Amino acid sequence: MTSVPFCTRDDCACPFNPCNHDQGCTPCIAKNLREHEIPTCLFKAVSPDKLPEDADDWSWKSFARHVLAHRG
């Protein structure tokens, strides 16, 4: 396991979580780029409170709504 002290992902069941391998954030970022998504850590950097309608949506549009809702 590679230490990634700034990682806010608390889902250790996720195979891309740095707690499950020694590749740091690379697998997570690669997966997000492939799926046109934004990593959880960036959502949490804005606010840990996602909009209810976006609870399971990690898309760029969802991130834009998240930023507008929490940062105006």
Steps between C-alpha positions, in 0.01 A plus 500: 500500500621847408427773751280771351434725801273739312269228366148560631353182356373298794365209294762228545279261301585701187781320315641838390540630856871544584447285810463199266820523293838672473430728203375810680226694320587378150234224472228731633589786267532264201155352574347847532656622176378187320145546628493882465455544873646718773676330794323496835782700660423802281131489591597483867745789459203718406260353757433156647126558443395389154166606359242223554431475126872449435568248779635233265602727212870581468475661154647834403147648489431375851827657616403831339165493683683409820736797468218741419291374791779526756723778371260710293 
